[in-house]
Structure formats: C-alpha cells, structure tokens
Amino acid sequence: MGERLKVFGLVALLGFLAGVIAQLAAEYVVPTLVKILPAFFSAKYVLSGLAGACLTLALVSIWAYITGPSEP
C-alpha cells in the first residue's frame, strides 16, 4: 500500500506541475500563437483532440486504479 501511495503522490505532483505549466501557457503562449496562427486554433479538430486526450487519460487512470497490480 505504501508504494501505491508514493505513486499517487508522484502523479499528483506531476499533475500540479502540469497545471502550472498549462496556466502559464494559457496566459502567454496561446495568445501569441492565436495571433500568429488564428485559423489553426479555431479549428474544431484541435479542441476535439484536446478533449479526447483528457478523457483518455481519465479513463486509463480509472482502469489502472480499478484493476490494481497483476502480481500473483
């Protein structure tokens, strides 16, 4: 159980760092890219791809937690 908590803690830390990076990107990088490439970021496939990536990560995380370790 201790190893699993360490992994969850590491994933939580990585998620926190990813959130900070996403916030910085949303404030600084994305507006600049929208000015440079406006048609690219208004395309529905980009938004659909981002939504699909988030949904897939959530589903894989739930699946990994439910199935648990495969040790005999």
MOPAC internal coordinates of N, CA, C and O (Angstrom, degrees):
PM7 1SCF
backbone

  N    0.0000 0     0.00 0     0.00 0    0    0    0
  C    1.4522 1     0.00 0     0.00 0    1    0    0
  C    1.5270 1   111.12 1     0.00 0    2    1    0
  O    1.2310 1   120.06 1   146.06 1    3    2    1
  N    1.3268 1   117.50 1   -33.94 1    3    2    1
  C    1.4504 1   121.14 1  -179.49 1    5    3    2
  C    1.5177 1   112.53 1   -64.45 1    6    5    3
  O    1.2310 1   120.47 1   141.22 1    7    6    5
  N    1.3274 1   116.70 1   -38.78 1    7    6    5
  C    1.4674 1   120.57 1   178.98 1    9    7    6
  C    1.5204 1   110.55 1   -65.86 1   10    9    7
  O    1.2310 1   120.56 1   141.35 1   11   10    9
  N    1.3004 1   116.54 1   -38.65 1   11   10    9
  C    1.4683 1   120.06 1   179.92 1   13   11   10
  C    1.5265 1   110.41 1   -65.18 1   14   13   11
  O    1.2310 1   120.42 1   140.59 1   15   14   13
  N    1.3319 1   116.80 1   -39.41 1   15   14   13
  C    1.4621 1   119.88 1   177.62 1   17   15   14
  C    1.5233 1   111.27 1   -65.56 1   18   17   15
  O    1.2310 1   120.20 1   143.56 1   19   18   17
  N    1.3287 1   117.22 1   -36.44 1   19   18   17
  C    1.4637 1   120.39 1   176.71 1   21   19   18
  C    1.5211 1   110.54 1   -63.08 1   22   21   19
  O    1.2310 1   120.78 1   137.87 1   23   22   21
  N    1.3296 1   116.11 1   -42.13 1   23   22   21
  C    1.4727 1   120.32 1   179.46 1   25   23   22
  C    1.5219 1   110.06 1   -65.56 1   26   25   23
  O    1.2310 1   120.28 1   135.93 1   27   26   25
  N    1.3387 1   117.07 1   -44.07 1   27   26   25
  C    1.4585 1   119.76 1   178.13 1   29   27   26
  C    1.5259 1   110.96 1   -62.60 1   30   29   27
  O    1.2310 1   120.33 1   140.55 1   31   30   29
  N    1.3176 1   116.98 1   -39.45 1   31   30   29
  C    1.4553 1   120.40 1   177.05 1   33   31   30
  C    1.5152 1   112.24 1   -63.00 1   34   33   31
  O    1.2310 1   120.72 1   137.60 1   35   34   33
  N    1.3327 1   116.23 1   -42.40 1   35   34   33
  C    1.4593 1   120.42 1   178.02 1   37   35   34
  C    1.5213 1   111.18 1   -64.44 1   38   37   35
  O    1.2310 1   120.38 1   137.77 1   39   38   37
  N    1.3196 1   116.88 1   -42.23 1   39   38   37
  C    1.4621 1   120.84 1   178.52 1   41   39   38
  C    1.5291 1   110.19 1   -65.06 1   42   41   39
  O    1.2310 1   120.38 1   140.69 1   43   42   41
  N    1.3379 1   116.88 1   -39.31 1   43   42   41
  C    1.4629 1   119.84 1   177.67 1   45   43   42
  C    1.5263 1   110.83 1   -63.74 1   46   45   43
  O    1.2310 1   120.38 1   138.10 1   47   46   45
  N    1.3234 1   116.89 1   -41.90 1   47   46   45
  C    1.4608 1   120.78 1   178.05 1   49   47   46
  C    1.5270 1   111.09 1   -63.31 1   50   49   47
  O    1.2310 1   120.69 1   135.34 1   51   50   49
  N    1.3212 1   116.28 1   -44.66 1   51   50   49
  C    1.4599 1   120.20 1   177.58 1   53   51   50
  C    1.5294 1   111.14 1   -63.18 1   54   53   51
  O    1.2310 1   120.52 1   141.20 1   55   54   53
  N    1.3224 1   116.61 1   -38.80 1   55   54   53
  C    1.4640 1   120.40 1   176.92 1   57   55   54
  C    1.5096 1   112.03 1   -64.18 1   58   57   55
  O    1.2310 1   120.51 1   140.43 1   59   58   57
  N    1.3313 1   116.63 1   -39.57 1   59   58   57
  C    1.4550 1   120.64 1   176.94 1   61   59   58
  C    1.5196 1   110.69 1   -62.64 1   62   61   59
  O    1.2310 1   120.75 1   133.28 1   63   62   61
  N    1.3246 1   116.17 1   -46.72 1   63   62   61
  C    1.4579 1   120.12 1   178.70 1   65   63   62
  C    1.5244 1   111.32 1   -63.06 1   66   65   63
  O    1.2310 1   120.49 1   141.18 1   67   66   65
  N    1.3171 1   116.68 1   -38.82 1   67   66   65
  C    1.4672 1   120.08 1   177.53 1   69   67   66
  C    1.5262 1   110.42 1   -64.01 1   70   69   67
  O    1.2310 1   120.09 1   142.08 1   71   70   69
  N    1.3262 1   117.43 1   -37.92 1   71   70   69
  C    1.4581 1   120.57 1   177.66 1   73   71   70
  C    1.5175 1   112.35 1   -64.98 1   74   73   71
  O    1.2310 1   120.75 1   139.24 1   75   74   73
  N    1.3373 1   116.17 1   -40.76 1   75   74   73
  C    1.4683 1   120.07 1   177.41 1   77   75   74
  C    1.5240 1   110.05 1   -63.34 1   78   77   75
  O    1.2310 1   120.62 1   134.73 1   79   78   77
  N    1.3241 1   116.42 1   -45.27 1   79   78   77
  C    1.4628 1   120.47 1   179.10 1   81   79   78
  C    1.5274 1   110.74 1   -63.54 1   82   81   79
  O    1.2310 1   120.38 1   139.69 1   83   82   81
  N    1.3413 1   116.87 1   -40.31 1   83   82   81
  C    1.4631 1   120.02 1   178.63 1   85   83   82
  C    1.5217 1   111.34 1   -63.63 1   86   85   83
  O    1.2310 1   120.40 1   140.68 1   87   86   85
  N    1.3370 1   116.84 1   -39.32 1   87   86   85
  C    1.4595 1   119.93 1   178.67 1   89   87   86
  C    1.5271 1   110.93 1   -65.53 1   90   89   87
  O    1.2310 1   120.52 1   136.42 1   91   90   89
  N    1.3142 1   116.60 1   -43.58 1   91   90   89
  C    1.4651 1   119.89 1   177.93 1   93   91   90
  C    1.5262 1   111.07 1   -63.52 1   94   93   91
  O    1.2310 1   120.99 1   139.73 1   95   94   93
  N    1.3215 1   115.71 1   -40.27 1   95   94   93
  C    1.4644 1   119.36 1   178.61 1   97   95   94
  C    1.5244 1   110.54 1   -65.60 1   98   97   95
  O    1.2310 1   120.48 1   140.92 1   99   98   97
  N    1.3293 1   116.68 1   -39.08 1   99   98   97
  C    1.4635 1   119.82 1  -179.83 1  101   99   98
  C    1.5250 1   111.52 1   -65.77 1  102  101   99
  O    1.2310 1   120.27 1   147.04 1  103  102  101
  N    1.3232 1   117.08 1   -32.96 1  103  102  101
  C    1.4598 1   120.14 1  -178.36 1  105  103  102
  C    1.5242 1   113.22 1   -82.39 1  106  105  103
  O    1.2310 1   120.10 1   144.83 1  107  106  105
  N    1.3319 1   117.42 1   -35.17 1  107  106  105
  C    1.4558 1   119.54 1  -170.74 1  109  107  106
  C    1.5335 1   113.94 1  -115.16 1  110  109  107
  O    1.2310 1   120.27 1   134.58 1  111  110  109
  N    1.3153 1   117.08 1   -45.42 1  111  110  109
  C    1.4607 1   119.92 1  -172.37 1  113  111  110
  C    1.5233 1   111.69 1   -80.30 1  114  113  111
  O    1.2310 1   120.29 1   130.92 1  115  114  113
  N    1.3199 1   117.06 1   -49.08 1  115  114  113
  C    1.4625 1   120.74 1  -174.97 1  117  115  114
  C    1.5351 1   112.15 1   -61.77 1  118  117  115
  O    1.2310 1   118.61 1   133.69 1  119  118  117
  N    1.3342 1   120.25 1   -46.31 1  119  118  117
  C    1.4736 1   117.92 1   178.35 1  121  119  118
  C    1.5368 1   113.23 1   -59.43 1  122  121  119
  O    1.2310 1   120.94 1   143.15 1  123  122  121
  N    1.3158 1   115.81 1   -36.85 1  123  122  121
  C    1.4662 1   119.00 1   177.83 1  125  123  122
  C    1.5252 1   110.70 1   -65.65 1  126  125  123
  O    1.2310 1   120.74 1   136.05 1  127  126  125
  N    1.3293 1   116.18 1   -43.95 1  127  126  125
  C    1.4667 1   119.63 1   179.47 1  129  127  126
  C    1.5209 1   111.94 1   -66.77 1  130  129  127
  O    1.2310 1   120.16 1   145.55 1  131  130  129
  N    1.3290 1   117.30 1   -34.45 1  131  130  129
  C    1.4675 1   120.22 1   178.53 1  133  131  130
  C    1.5224 1   110.14 1   -65.21 1  134  133  131
  O    1.2310 1   120.57 1   143.77 1  135  134  133
  N    1.3165 1   116.52 1   -36.23 1  135  134  133
  C    1.4676 1   119.42 1   176.93 1  137  135  134
  C    1.5247 1   111.26 1   -67.64 1  138  137  135
  O    1.2310 1   121.03 1   142.84 1  139  138  137
  N    1.3386 1   115.64 1   -37.16 1  139  138  137
  C    1.4613 1   120.11 1  -177.51 1  141  139  138
  C    1.5285 1   111.41 1   -79.45 1  142  141  139
  O    1.2310 1   120.58 1   134.93 1  143  142  141
  N    1.3249 1   116.50 1   -45.07 1  143  142  141
  C    1.4693 1   122.09 1  -175.74 1  145  143  142
  C    1.5311 1   110.90 1  -125.13 1  146  145  143
  O    1.2310 1   118.74 1  -110.73 1  147  146  145
  N    1.3066 1   120.01 1    69.27 1  147  146  145
  C    1.4697 1   120.41 1  -174.57 1  149  147  146
  C    1.5264 1   113.84 1   -65.18 1  150  149  147
  O    1.2310 1   119.69 1   145.59 1  151  150  149
  N    1.3088 1   118.20 1   -34.41 1  151  150  149
  C    1.4629 1   119.93 1  -177.74 1  153  151  150
  C    1.5232 1   112.12 1   -69.71 1  154  153  151
  O    1.2310 1   120.41 1   147.76 1  155  154  153
  N    1.3177 1   116.83 1   -32.24 1  155  154  153
  C    1.4638 1   120.66 1  -177.42 1  157  155  154
  C    1.5253 1   111.05 1   -65.68 1  158  157  155
  O    1.2310 1   119.92 1   135.37 1  159  158  157
  N    1.3326 1   117.76 1   -44.63 1  159  158  157
  C    1.4590 1   120.67 1  -175.57 1  161  159  158
  C    1.5182 1   113.33 1   -83.09 1  162  161  159
  O    1.2310 1   119.56 1   170.71 1  163  162  161
  N    1.3059 1   118.44 1    -9.29 1  163  162  161
  C    1.4567 1   119.73 1   175.19 1  165  163  162
  C    1.5289 1   111.09 1   -93.31 1  166  165  163
  O    1.2310 1   120.58 1   176.40 1  167  166  165
  N    1.3213 1   116.50 1    -3.60 1  167  166  165
  C    1.4651 1   120.18 1  -179.54 1  169  167  166
  C    1.5303 1   109.95 1   -73.56 1  170  169  167
  O    1.2310 1   120.91 1   -42.30 1  171  170  169
  N    1.3146 1   115.86 1   137.70 1  171  170  169
  C    1.4558 1   120.83 1  -177.98 1  173  171  170
  C    1.5190 1   112.49 1   -67.20 1  174  173  171
  O    1.2310 1   119.80 1   151.58 1  175  174  173
  N    1.3271 1   117.99 1   -28.42 1  175  174  173
  C    1.4603 1   119.39 1  -176.98 1  177  175  174
  C    1.5233 1   111.62 1   -68.19 1  178  177  175
  O    1.2310 1   119.82 1   151.41 1  179  178  177
  N    1.3194 1   117.96 1   -28.59 1  179  178  177
  C    1.4657 1   120.25 1   177.49 1  181  179  178
  C    1.5269 1   109.65 1   -68.28 1  182  181  179
  O    1.2310 1   120.45 1   132.76 1  183  182  181
  N    1.3247 1   116.74 1   -47.24 1  183  182  181
  C    1.4608 1   120.49 1   178.61 1  185  183  182
  C    1.5256 1   111.27 1   -64.76 1  186  185  183
  O    1.2310 1   120.23 1   140.99 1  187  186  185
  N    1.3115 1   117.16 1   -39.01 1  187  186  185
  C    1.4605 1   120.38 1   177.52 1  189  187  186
  C    1.5187 1   111.16 1   -65.19 1  190  189  187
  O    1.2310 1   120.35 1   141.50 1  191  190  189
  N    1.3126 1   116.93 1   -38.50 1  191  190  189
  C    1.4557 1   120.78 1   178.04 1  193  191  190
  C    1.5204 1   112.38 1   -64.51 1  194  193  191
  O    1.2310 1   120.55 1   137.43 1  195  194  193
  N    1.3223 1   116.55 1   -42.57 1  195  194  193
  C    1.4596 1   120.16 1   177.26 1  197  195  194
  C    1.5315 1   111.55 1   -63.87 1  198  197  195
  O    1.2310 1   120.41 1   136.62 1  199  198  197
  N    1.3108 1   116.81 1   -43.38 1  199  198  197
  C    1.4646 1   120.71 1   178.20 1  201  199  198
  C    1.5312 1   110.67 1   -63.74 1  202  201  199
  O    1.2310 1   120.25 1   139.10 1  203  202  201
  N    1.3145 1   117.13 1   -40.90 1  203  202  201
  C    1.4587 1   120.89 1   178.72 1  205  203  202
  C    1.5208 1   112.39 1   -65.09 1  206  205  203
  O    1.2310 1   120.29 1   141.61 1  207  206  205
  N    1.3194 1   117.05 1   -38.39 1  207  206  205
  C    1.4605 1   120.82 1   178.18 1  209  207  206
  C    1.5252 1   110.75 1   -64.29 1  210  209  207
  O    1.2310 1   120.34 1   135.45 1  211  210  209
  N    1.3211 1   116.96 1   -44.55 1  211  210  209
  C    1.4692 1   120.45 1   178.94 1  213  211  210
  C    1.5256 1   111.35 1   -64.24 1  214  213  211
  O    1.2310 1   120.19 1   136.96 1  215  214  213
  N    1.3107 1   117.23 1   -43.04 1  215  214  213
  C    1.4598 1   121.08 1   179.33 1  217  215  214
  C    1.5246 1   111.19 1   -64.04 1  218  217  215
  O    1.2310 1   120.21 1   137.88 1  219  218  217
  N    1.3118 1   117.21 1   -42.12 1  219  218  217
  C    1.4595 1   120.92 1   179.00 1  221  219  218
  C    1.5205 1   111.62 1   -63.41 1  222  221  219
  O    1.2310 1   120.12 1   136.43 1  223  222  221
  N    1.3160 1   117.38 1   -43.57 1  223  222  221
  C    1.4597 1   120.03 1   177.43 1  225  223  222
  C    1.5266 1   111.70 1   -61.04 1  226  225  223
  O    1.2310 1   120.34 1   138.72 1  227  226  225
  N    1.3133 1   116.95 1   -41.28 1  227  226  225
  C    1.4606 1   120.44 1   178.46 1  229  227  226
  C    1.5248 1   111.04 1   -63.75 1  230  229  227
  O    1.2310 1   120.38 1   134.68 1  231  230  229
  N    1.3232 1   116.88 1   -45.32 1  231  230  229
  C    1.4615 1   120.20 1  -179.07 1  233  231  230
  C    1.5288 1   112.47 1   -65.89 1  234  233  231
  O    1.2310 1   119.88 1   139.20 1  235  234  233
  N    1.3094 1   117.84 1   -40.80 1  235  234  233
  C    1.4678 1   120.94 1   178.36 1  237  235  234
  C    1.5209 1   110.64 1   -66.36 1  238  237  235
  O    1.2310 1   120.04 1   141.71 1  239  238  237
  N    1.3162 1   117.54 1   -38.29 1  239  238  237
  C    1.4636 1   120.93 1   177.84 1  241  239  238
  C    1.5286 1   110.75 1   -64.04 1  242  241  239
  O    1.2310 1   120.48 1   135.59 1  243  242  241
  N    1.3221 1   116.69 1   -44.41 1  243  242  241
  C    1.4727 1   120.37 1   178.10 1  245  243  242
  C    1.5202 1   110.25 1   -63.36 1  246  245  243
  O    1.2310 1   120.16 1   136.15 1  247  246  245
  N    1.3155 1   117.30 1   -43.85 1  247  246  245
  C    1.4647 1   121.40 1   179.71 1  249  247  246
  C    1.5257 1   110.93 1   -61.43 1  250  249  247
  O    1.2310 1   120.11 1   135.39 1  251  250  249
  N    1.3393 1   117.39 1   -44.61 1  251  250  249
  C    1.4592 1   120.95 1  -179.20 1  253  251  250
  C    1.5229 1   110.75 1   -65.03 1  254  253  251
  O    1.2310 1   119.88 1   142.95 1  255  254  253
  N    1.3153 1   117.84 1   -37.05 1  255  254  253
  C    1.4591 1   120.57 1   179.97 1  257  255  254
  C    1.5184 1   111.23 1   -70.70 1  258  257  255
  O    1.2310 1   120.18 1   140.11 1  259  258  257
  N    1.3248 1   117.25 1   -39.89 1  259  258  257
  C    1.4733 1   121.07 1  -177.64 1  261  259  258
  C    1.5313 1   111.40 1   -69.95 1  262  261  259
  O    1.2310 1   120.54 1   137.42 1  263  262  261
  N    1.3252 1   116.57 1   -42.58 1  263  262  261
  C    1.4669 1   119.15 1  -176.33 1  265  263  262
  C    1.5148 1   112.29 1   -73.25 1  266  265  263
  O    1.2310 1   119.34 1   149.15 1  267  266  265
  N    1.3206 1   118.86 1   -30.85 1  267  266  265
  C    1.4572 1   121.92 1   179.23 1  269  267  266
  C    1.5096 1   111.92 1    69.40 1  270  269  267
  O    1.2310 1   120.61 1     9.11 1  271  270  269
  N    1.3302 1   116.44 1  -170.89 1  271  270  269
  C    1.4699 1   120.32 1  -179.24 1  273  271  270
  C    1.5233 1   111.47 1   -71.16 1  274  273  271
  O    1.2310 1   121.35 1   -28.01 1  275  274  273
  N    1.3353 1   115.03 1   151.99 1  275  274  273
  C    1.4731 1   119.65 1  -178.54 1  277  275  274
  C    1.5176 1   111.28 1  -100.81 1  278  277  275
  O    1.2310 1   119.80 1  -154.58 1  279  278  277
  N    1.3242 1   117.99 1    25.42 1  279  278  277
  C    1.4672 1   121.28 1   179.73 1  281  279  278
  C    1.5252 1   109.78 1   -74.23 1  282  281  279
  O    1.2310 1   120.20 1   -38.40 1  283  282  281
  N    1.3456 1   117.23 1   141.60 1  283  282  281
  C    1.4798 1   119.59 1  -179.41 1  285  283  282
  C    1.5010 1   113.01 1   -72.51 1  286  285  283
  O    1.2310 1   120.10 1   180.00 1  287  286  285

